[in-house]
Amino acid sequence: MKPIVIVTLAQFSKEIILYAIFFYARYGVSYRDVDEIMEERGVNVDHSALNRWVISYSPLITAEAKKRKRAGASFWRVDETYVKVKGKWNYW
C-alpha cells in the first residue's frame, strides 16, 4: 500500500502533523487542548495551524483508511431468537 501523502510547506514534519490530527480525531479534544498536548511534547504549534491541518488532511486520511478497510462478511448469523410469524412469537 502507498503511504499517505502529505505535501506541506510548513515547518513541521509529517509525523508531527499526523500525531496532532490523531489526538484531535481520536479523543475529541479541542484545538487548544491539542496545542497544549503538543507543547508538553516540545512542539510549539498554534491552534489555528491545527485547524488548517485537520481541514486539509482529514479527507486524505479518510480516503486512505477506506481503501485499506477490509470488506465485511456477506452473511450474518442469529443464534436463538424469537421471531414473529403470523402474529405469534416463536422461539427459533
N, C-alpha and C positions, 0 to 999 in steps of 0.2 A: 504494500500500500504506500501511496505517496504521503509524505508528511504534510501537515497543514502549512500552507504558505502564508507567511506574514511579511509583507513588504512595508517597511517602516522607515521614515526619515527621523524618527525620534532618537533620543539618546539612550534608550533602554533596549536591552536585548529581548529576543523573542520569549525566552524563558520567564523573564520578569513580567512581561505583558500577559502571558498565559496564566501565570500564577495569580496575578491580580484579578483577571477575569474569572478564574476558578473560584476564588474566595467570594466574589460578588454573586456569581450564579449559584454556587453550591449552598452557601449558608444564608443567602438572602439579607446580607447586611447592606448598610448604606455606603455610598461612595466615600463619605468622610470616615466611616469605620474602616473601610479597606485602606484608606490613606493612612490611618493610624497603625494598622497592622503592618503595612509596608514600611512605615518609618521605624517600627520596632525591629524590623529585619534589616535596617540600614539603607533603605531605598526611599529617597525623598521624591514623592510624586504628588502632583496636585489632583484633587478630586475631579476637576473638570477634564483633566487628561484621562482619568479612569473612565469617565462618561464617554469620551470620544472613542476610547479603545473598545468599550462594550458595544457601542453602536456600530462601529466599523467591523469588528472581528467576530462578533457573535454569529452573524449569518454564515460566515466561513466555517466556524467550528460546528454549527448545527448541520450544515450540508455534509461535512466530513463524517460526523457521527452517524448520520442517516445512511451514508454509503457503507459504513462498517457494521451497521446493525444486522444481526442475524435474523433471518425470517422465522416467524413463529410456526408452530405446528399447524397443519391444515385440519386437525381434528381435536376434539376435546372430550373428556370423559366425565361422567357424573356417576358418583357412587352412592347408592342407596338414598333415594329421594322420594318425595311424594309428588305425584303428577295428577292433575285434574283431568279426568276423562268423562265426558258426557255429564258434567256437573258433579261428579263423585270423586273424592280424593282417594287415590290408590297408591299403595306402597310398592316401589319397584326396587 
